[in-house]
């Protein structure tokens, strides 16, 4: 999941070198944290959070093969 979020985020932002994705895993949950430059935050979130929702939907669809829940946090 980490690689998927990283590829999507780097294609959206102006400063792809500042994109940092961390992944932590619990029993049934995978938490993916996305860190971008402050000037790129709006591009990742989108108007009314539409791009953020789309990123979460794609990751959720990719994670449907496993039995784990994936949470994407934009920090």
C-alpha positions as CSV (number, residue, x, y, z in Angstrom):
1,X,0.0,0.0,0.0
2,X,2.9,2.3,0.8
3,X,4.2,2.2,-2.8
4,X,0.7,2.9,-4.2
5,X,0.1,6.0,-2.1
6,X,3.6,7.2,-2.9
7,X,3.1,6.9,-6.6
8,X,-0.2,8.7,-6.6
9,X,1.0,11.5,-4.3
10,X,4.2,12.1,-6.3
11,X,2.1,12.5,-9.5
12,X,-0.1,15.2,-7.9
13,X,2.4,17.5,-6.1
14,X,4.9,20.1,-7.3
15,X,7.7,18.9,-4.9
16,X,7.7,15.1,-5.3
17,X,11.0,14.8,-3.4
18,X,9.3,16.0,-0.2
19,X,6.7,13.2,-0.3
20,X,7.2,10.8,2.6
21,X,4.9,7.8,3.2
22,X,5.1,5.7,6.3
23,X,3.3,2.5,7.0
24,X,2.5,0.9,10.3
25,X,0.7,-2.4,10.8
26,X,-1.5,-3.5,13.7
27,X,-3.5,-6.7,14.1
28,X,-6.2,-6.0,11.5
29,X,-5.3,-2.5,10.4
30,X,-2.6,-0.9,8.2
31,X,-2.1,2.8,8.8
32,X,-0.5,4.7,5.9
33,X,0.6,8.3,6.7
34,X,1.3,10.7,3.8
35,X,3.5,13.7,4.5
36,X,3.8,16.4,1.7
37,X,5.1,19.9,1.6
38,X,2.8,22.5,3.1
39,X,2.3,24.2,-0.3
40,X,1.2,20.9,-1.8
41,X,-1.3,20.0,0.8
42,X,-4.2,21.5,-1.1
43,X,-3.4,19.5,-4.2
44,X,-3.4,16.3,-2.3
45,X,-6.7,17.0,-0.5
46,X,-8.5,18.7,-3.4
47,X,-11.7,20.7,-3.4
48,X,-13.9,19.5,-0.5
49,X,-11.6,16.5,0.0
50,X,-12.4,14.8,-3.3
51,X,-8.9,13.8,-4.2
52,X,-8.2,12.5,-0.7
53,X,-11.4,10.5,-0.9
54,X,-10.3,9.1,-4.3
55,X,-6.9,8.1,-2.9
56,X,-8.6,6.3,0.0
57,X,-11.0,4.6,-2.3
58,X,-8.2,3.3,-4.6
59,X,-6.2,2.1,-1.6
60,X,-9.3,0.4,-0.1
61,X,-9.9,-1.4,-3.4
62,X,-6.3,-2.6,-3.6
63,X,-6.5,-3.8,0.0
64,X,-9.7,-5.8,-0.6
65,X,-7.7,-8.9,-1.4
66,X,-6.4,-9.0,2.1
67,X,-8.4,-9.2,5.3
68,X,-6.9,-6.0,6.6
69,X,-8.4,-2.5,6.9
70,X,-6.3,0.3,5.5
71,X,-6.4,3.8,6.8
72,X,-4.8,6.7,4.9
73,X,-3.9,9.8,6.9
74,X,-2.7,12.9,5.2
75,X,-0.4,14.7,7.7
